[in-house]
Amino acid sequence: MSYDEECLKKFTDLKEIAKQTNSLDNLKSKINVSNKDDERNFDEFKIKFKVCRFMLISGIKLKLEDLTLATSTSIFQKFFKSCKLTDFDPYLVATASIYLACKVEEQEIKLRDIINVCYRTLHPDMEILNVDDKYWSIRKSVIQIELFIVRVLEFRVDFEHPHKYLLVYLDSLRHWIPLEKRISAPIPETSWHILKDLLHSDLLIRFRAQDIAITLIYFVCLCYGTQIPFNDIAKKTWWKALDDKITKTLIHEIMGEILNIYDFENKIGDIVKMVEINSNDNNLKFENVKKFFLHGLELNDLDIDSACEKFSNSDEIVKTAIEHSFRTFIVQNMDKIEFENLKKIVDLSISAAQKKLCLPTTPIHMLNDMLSTLTIEKCSEIFCYLEDSSHIWKSELFYQSVKNYLLRMCNDLLKRLSKSQNTVFSGRIHLFLAKLFPLNEKSGLNLMSHFSDNFTRYTNNPEAFEEAINKNKMDVMETDEDDKISSHAMPIDYNLYTKFWSLQEIFCKPNTCYDKHTWRIFTNNANEVFEALKSYKLEDIKDEGTSKMDEYDDMNLYFSKYLTSEKLLDLQLNDSNFRRQILLQFLILFQYLGADIKFKTNSQVLNEEQSAWIKSATKKVTDLIKETPPQGSKFSNGVRHILEREEIWNKWKNEGCPNYVKEKKQIQVPSKTPTKRPKPLSSDFLLKSTTKKAFISDQSVISKLCNVNHENLEVCKDPNRQFLPSLKEFFEDAIDQMDPANQVEKQYYLINQTDWAWKALRLLAKRSPYYFMQNQNVKTISEYLEAICGKLKKDFNVEQQAEMQQIQKSETEGDKNGDENKDENKDANTLDDNEDTQGNEDEVQFDEDQAQPASIKQENEDEEEQMESEEIKPSESKEKPLEENVTEPLKEFKTQDSVKFIDSELINFVVENIIDEEELQKLVSNLTKNVSDKISVDDSQEIKVKYKKMLQTWTEFDDRKDLSSILIDELKSIGKDDLANQVETKLK
């Protein structure tokens, strides 16, 4: 029953103790107690018992005092004496009872903490309750039921508990019982723990506190077999000596109720088993975590990463221990540690929160501990750190958890600050909150248009005013600068003084201007103040030049409270900053009176005369601001801009403060103009038909198209209708980008563009065997395409080298043919010349020719043989390298040509037309046996997909020349003659 570990050890079973002296049934019969189970509603008692257990566990977690726990259960039991249990949620009533008991016993526990602890106790498996709509709904319900409880109990929530009587009675009996018996029988401890167990029932509100205290002592003494000395021979029994009103019958009745409580616990078999707070395992884990973190903080070598490896970030006990360690170390060493080290410790807690080792609120709790105990100067330094870390508190991990703690912490700090001496610090706090919370945060807005309660005190006694003015004049006359001061003095009388300062009351309560009497007083006082300010201008400051203006800019001027002394008004009106503040108050008031504000009543409307006066007064005030040096016009423009923004602000609040962050519109990026297919010129590819037969005889456009060619399939096979780019055309730009010489950054590669990558994969699947090759090292599409581009680049280089060699070969053959033609022409010309010479020469020439016929003939024959040998040698020297000394790239090129001959479409056709799995397996194994070491296929894939990839790999790595013939032969070997013929047809 008890929740204390010592109680569980010392008082584990009250019934066993009772059996040592007498059996439980005999004890009941001895004290004449009847079983009242039938008289009570067992189900109702069971619910109340469980709820009281819930209250006690929550109270222990909240560290409530014993009296506060007793008051909470008494409120709960007394409430359901007047109301039905089925009409209210008992756990909600229990939570409200704890909250109300804390108020009654003056134990400061925040409602937020009570709701959190009760929620986690009732729902241990659910997530921590965040400050959201669910939390606010629960909070509102608790407050409402609390008010209802107070009304039902008629505000009688003060109870007299047995605790103080029990302590007094035990102290009185301590001297009567011998020391040996006190040691052997721990009567005080047992009595106190039984009293805590009585909180499960309504015993405390049914009997007097004195009677319960005496009965507990009597009951424990009876259980332990301890007797009070001299009780039998004394005139009064010991309980009568303590209280005259108690009787032995009443003691027996209360004892029977106590025993019934323990009997009920045994009979309730479905009581929820809640988490034991002080279990040994949890305590040990808590102490280990705390020891680890405190040791690391003391040595200044705490490593959050090692803590993550050592402790689980999902254990609530670990998170609680870590938060407790940080806060304990900060509180104990706050005065000893330098500020920089304090910041480092807070940074460690932030890192722990980011890694979910502790709650996000832990750093804020640490800062709150420091701000609550240190001086204002130290708090200012710590708040600088808080301001610098604002981006952390606004992050997604921290914001929802810490925003209310930050608001509460800043408000508590503002209460400590002086309104007159710490104005700058207060402004920093307000600016921090304004930056932390969004603009539409309701807690930071004056939605109802409330006004400050700033009250300005001034002298209302004319005699006191005159006395103070005369005394001031006497003091001024005694100074050496009498002439100088009097030359700048502004005449001040009591009438102007009272009217001037009476305006502050209207500035604080502008709604009073809608009253006719107040309006008349305000207009009269305002007109007189305007005339006084207009009659005395500050020309001297204006003429002092820029140095005076710079001095004003550098001064830290602020007025937290007006000084209303009679001696100071003339000096105040001579001060340009003071004038500006007063005139600005007028403009703010005028704007409010004429503004359309939602919370104004129907009667708070200006008439035409009032509106006209405000319009003229606004012009006067604006002119006075412009005339007030330094830079009056510039200041006036700034004020006008601020008031315009204020109108927008009022309009936004009237609309209910909608979210000012507009959702980003999805910008529709104009799609790129699709590349149009090249339009064939005059449909040349359709004009190849040899037939002139016309299908339709009319002159329509359709008939013209139909009459161009009736062989539609033949037309579709025309090469000009192939619109897919070649691999080289498509991948050329991507390959050039990856060349380091081009200096293109990797992020701008085409392979990183999703649309280009999709097109590339489609084209590779259609025209390249590399698409079906597996590469286990590639993880992304970009890496895959980069590898493909590298392979294609090698192929393109091989093709280019082959083309160049073909060109060289063709040029060589062209040169050879040109030389042969030239020799033939030369011989022909020579023959013609000889014939002409022979026909035209005289006899002398003929004789000479006849004289040397043999030598000439031999010389011609030698020349012909030499020409023939020269013609043969170049031919042999150029054709031999092409046949015998071919380079390796050229061999690869030829192999790639043969591979590409069997494309992926043909492989798909073969695999899809072989239905028998065994035949397909036999075909693939026969074809790929030469390249089996280069094939790696995932066995988890489908069978046909696996075989397709194996065949693609075979076409790439098999070095045999005619792969198409090998494929046809293997198809015939497995009995697929028809399929082999179809493949042969497709290849042709």
Residue pairs with C-beta under 8 A, 6 or more apart in sequence:
1 197
1 200
1 262
1 265
2 8
2 11
2 193
2 196
2 197
3 56
3 57
3 60
3 196
3 276
3 277
3 278
4 193
4 278
5 278
5 280
6 189
7 189
7 193
10 186
10 189
10 190
10 193
11 17
11 189
11 190
11 193
11 194
14 194
14 223
14 262
15 24
15 262
17 223
17 224
18 24
18 27
18 223
20 223
20 225
21 27
21 222
21 223
21 224
21 225
22 30
24 259
27 222
27 259
28 35
28 256
28 259
31 251
31 252
31 255
31 256
32 252
33 252
33 253
33 255
33 256
33 259
33 260
34 256
35 260
35 263
36 260
37 260
37 267
42 267
44 85
45 264
46 264
46 268
46 271
47 85
47 90
48 76
48 77
48 80
48 85
48 90
48 200
48 201
48 202
49 200
49 201
49 264
49 265
49 268
49 271
50 268
50 271
50 272
51 76
51 90
51 91
51 94
52 73
52 76
52 77
52 94
52 199
52 200
52 201
53 200
53 271
53 272
53 274
54 91
54 94
54 118
54 121
54 122
54 274
55 69
55 72
55 73
55 76
55 94
55 97
55 98
55 199
56 69
56 73
56 196
56 199
56 200
57 121
57 274
57 275
57 277
58 94
58 95
58 98
58 114
58 117
58 118
58 121
59 68
59 69
59 72
59 98
60 277
61 117
61 121
61 277
62 98
62 109
62 113
62 114
62 117
64 72
64 98
64 101
64 102
64 107
64 109
65 105
65 107
66 163
66 196
67 105
67 161
67 163
68 98
68 101
68 102
68 105
68 107
69 101
69 196
69 199
70 159
70 161
70 163
70 199
70 204
71 101
71 104
71 105
71 157
71 159
71 161
72 94
72 97
72 98
72 100
72 101
73 97
73 199
73 200
73 204
74 159
74 161
74 204
74 205
75 97
75 100
75 101
75 149
75 153
75 157
76 90
76 93
76 94
76 97
77 201
77 202
77 204
77 205
78 153
78 202
78 205
79 93
79 97
79 149
79 152
79 153
80 90
80 93
81 202
81 205
82 152
82 153
83 152
88 145
91 118
91 122
92 141
92 142
92 145
93 145
93 149
94 118
95 114
95 115
95 118
95 142
96 142
96 143
96 145
96 146
96 149
97 149
98 114
98 118
99 109
99 111
99 114
99 142
99 146
100 146
100 149
100 150
100 157
102 108
102 109
102 114
104 157
104 158
111 139
111 142
111 143
112 131
112 139
112 404
114 142
115 129
115 135
115 138
115 139
115 142
116 128
116 129
119 126
119 129
119 138
120 126
120 128
120 129
121 274
124 274
124 275
128 359
129 135
129 138
130 400
130 401
131 400
131 401
131 403
131 404
132 400
150 157
159 204
159 205
160 208
160 209
161 204
161 209
162 195
162 204
162 209
162 210
162 212
162 213
162 216
163 195
164 209
165 209
165 210
165 212
165 213
165 214
166 191
166 192
166 195
166 213
166 216
166 217
169 213
169 214
169 217
169 242
170 187
170 188
170 191
170 217
172 242
173 187
173 217
173 228
173 238
174 182
176 228
176 229
176 230
176 238
177 187
177 226
177 228
177 229
178 229
181 226
184 224
185 220
185 221
185 224
185 225
185 226
187 217
187 220
187 221
187 224
187 226
190 220
190 223
190 224
191 216
191 217
191 220
194 216
194 219
194 220
194 258
195 212
195 216
197 261
197 262
198 204
198 212
198 258
198 261
200 261
201 257
201 261
203 212
203 254
203 257
203 258
203 261
204 212
207 250
207 254
208 245
210 242
210 243
210 245
210 246
211 243
211 245
211 246
211 250
211 251
211 254
212 254
214 239
214 242
214 243
214 246
214 251
215 250
215 251
215 254
215 255
215 258
216 258
217 239
218 239
218 251
218 255
219 255
219 258
220 226
221 227
221 228
228 238
231 237
231 238
234 241
237 248
239 246
239 248
239 251
240 246
265 271
276 282
282 317
285 315
285 317
285 318
285 321
286 317
286 320
286 321
286 324
287 321
289 311
289 317
289 318
289 321
289 322
289 325
290 321
290 324
290 325
290 328
292 307
292 310
292 311
293 302
293 307
293 321
293 322
293 325
293 326
293 329
294 325
294 328
294 329
296 302
296 303
296 307
297 325
297 326
297 329
297 345
297 348
298 329
300 341
302 348
304 348
304 351
304 352
304 355
304 357
307 322
307 352
307 357
308 355
308 357
311 318
311 322
311 357
312 318
313 319
313 355
313 356
313 357
314 356
318 357
319 357
319 358
319 359
322 352
322 357
322 358
322 362
323 358
323 359
323 362
323 365
326 345
326 348
326 349
326 352
326 358
326 362
326 366
327 362
327 365
327 366
327 369
329 345
330 342
330 345
330 366
330 369
330 370
331 369
331 373
334 342
334 369
334 370
334 373
334 374
337 345
339 378
339 381
339 382
342 370
342 382
343 385
345 366
346 363
346 366
346 367
346 385
349 358
349 362
349 363
349 366
350 363
350 389
350 392
352 358
352 362
353 359
353 360
353 362
353 363
353 397
353 398
354 397
359 401
360 397
360 398
360 401
360 402
361 401
361 402
361 405
363 402
364 393
364 402
364 405
364 406
364 409
365 405
367 382
367 385
367 386
367 409
368 405
368 409
368 412
370 378
370 379
370 382
371 379
371 382
371 383
371 409
371 412
371 413
372 412
374 382
376 416
376 417
376 422
376 425
379 413
379 416
380 425
383 413
383 425
383 428
383 429
383 432
386 432
387 428
387 432
390 432
390 435
390 436
392 398
393 399
393 402
393 403
393 406
393 436
394 436
403 436
403 437
406 433
406 436
407 433
407 437
407 443
410 429
410 432
410 433
413 429
414 426
414 429
417 425
417 426
417 429
419 426
419 560
419 561
420 560
420 561
423 558
423 560
424 556
424 558
433 444
434 444
437 443
437 444
438 661
439 660
440 657
440 658
440 659
440 660
442 657
445 653
445 657
447 653
447 657
448 599
449 597
449 599
449 600
451 508
451 509
451 510
452 508
453 508
454 504
454 508
455 505
455 508
456 501
456 504
456 505
456 508
456 562
456 564
457 564
458 497
458 498
458 501
458 502
458 564
459 465
459 468
459 497
459 564
459 566
460 498
462 494
465 494
465 497
465 566
466 494
468 565
468 566
468 567
469 492
469 566
469 567
472 566
472 567
476 482
476 485
476 486
479 485
488 540
488 574
489 570
490 532
490 536
490 570
490 573
490 574
491 570
492 566
492 569
492 570
492 573
495 528
496 528
496 529
496 532
496 569
497 566
497 569
499 524
499 525
499 528
499 529
500 525
500 529
500 532
500 569
501 562
501 564
502 521
502 525
503 522
503 525
503 526
503 529
503 582
503 585
504 562
506 512
506 513
506 518
506 522
506 589
507 585
507 588
507 589
510 589
510 592
510 593
511 604
512 518
513 519
513 522
513 589
513 593
514 593
514 603
514 604
514 605
514 606
519 610
523 613
526 586
526 617
529 582
530 617
530 620
530 621
530 624
532 573
533 573
533 579
533 583
533 624
534 620
534 624
536 573
537 627
538 574
538 576
538 579
538 627
538 628
538 629
539 629
541 548
541 576
541 629
541 630
542 629
542 630
548 630
549 629
549 630
549 631
552 576
552 577
552 630
557 577
559 577
559 578
559 581
563 572
572 578
573 579
576 628
576 629
576 630
579 624
579 628
580 625
580 628
580 635
583 621
583 624
583 625
583 628
584 625
584 639
586 617
586 621
587 618
587 621
587 622
587 639
587 643
588 643
588 646
590 614
590 617
590 618
590 621
591 643
591 646
591 647
593 606
593 610
593 614
594 606
594 611
594 614
595 647
595 650
596 650
596 654
597 650
597 653
597 654
598 653
598 654
606 614
622 636
622 640
625 632
625 635
625 636
625 639
626 632
626 633
626 636
628 635
652 658
652 660
677 723
678 723
680 686
680 720
680 721
683 708
684 720
685 715
685 718
685 720
685 721
686 708
686 709
686 715
687 708
687 709
688 709
688 718
689 708
689 709
689 710
689 711
689 714
689 715
691 709
691 710
691 711
693 710
694 703
694 707
695 703
695 706
695 707
695 710
696 702
696 703
696 706
696 707
697 703
709 715
715 721
724 763
724 766
724 767
725 763
726 767
727 763
727 764
727 767
727 768
727 792
728 792
728 796
728 799
730 759
730 760
730 763
731 760
731 788
731 789
731 792
733 750
734 749
734 750
734 751
734 756
734 760
734 785
734 789
735 789
735 792
735 793
735 796
736 742
737 744
737 748
737 749
737 750
738 744
738 749
738 786
738 789
738 790
746 752
749 782
749 786
750 756
751 757
751 760
751 781
751 782
751 785
751 786
751 789
752 782
757 781
757 782
757 785
760 785
760 788
761 771
761 781
761 785
764 770
764 771
764 788
765 771
765 904
766 904
766 905
767 903
768 788
768 792
769 899
769 900
769 903
769 904
769 952
769 955
769 956
770 788
770 791
770 792
770 956
771 904
771 952
772 904
772 948
772 949
772 952
772 953
773 949
773 952
773 953
773 956
774 936
774 937
774 938
774 949
774 953
775 784
775 787
776 936
778 784
778 787
795 893
795 896
797 889
798 889
798 890
798 892
798 893
798 896
799 893
801 887
801 889
801 890
801 893
802 889
802 890
802 893
805 882
805 890
809 878
809 882
812 878
816 871
816 874
816 875
819 871
820 871
823 867
823 871
837 845
838 846
841 849
849 856
895 959
898 961
898 962
898 963
898 964
899 955
899 956
899 963
901 963
901 964
901 987
902 955
902 963
902 964
902 967
904 948
904 952
906 983
906 986
906 987
907 948
907 951
907 952
907 955
908 948
909 982
909 983
909 986
910 923
910 951
910 967
910 971
910 979
910 983
911 920
911 944
911 947
911 948
911 951
912 944
913 979
913 982
914 920
914 923
914 976
914 979
917 943
919 974
919 975
919 976
920 943
920 944
920 947
921 947
922 974
923 970
923 971
923 974
923 976
924 947
924 950
924 951
926 970
926 973
927 951
927 954
927 958
927 966
927 967
927 970
928 935
928 950
928 951
928 953
928 954
928 958
930 958
930 960
931 953
931 954
931 957
931 958
934 953
934 957
935 950
935 953
935 954
937 946
937 949
937 950
938 946
939 946
941 949
955 963
960 966
964 983
964 987
967 983
968 980
968 983
968 984
969 980
971 977
971 979
971 980
971 983
972 980
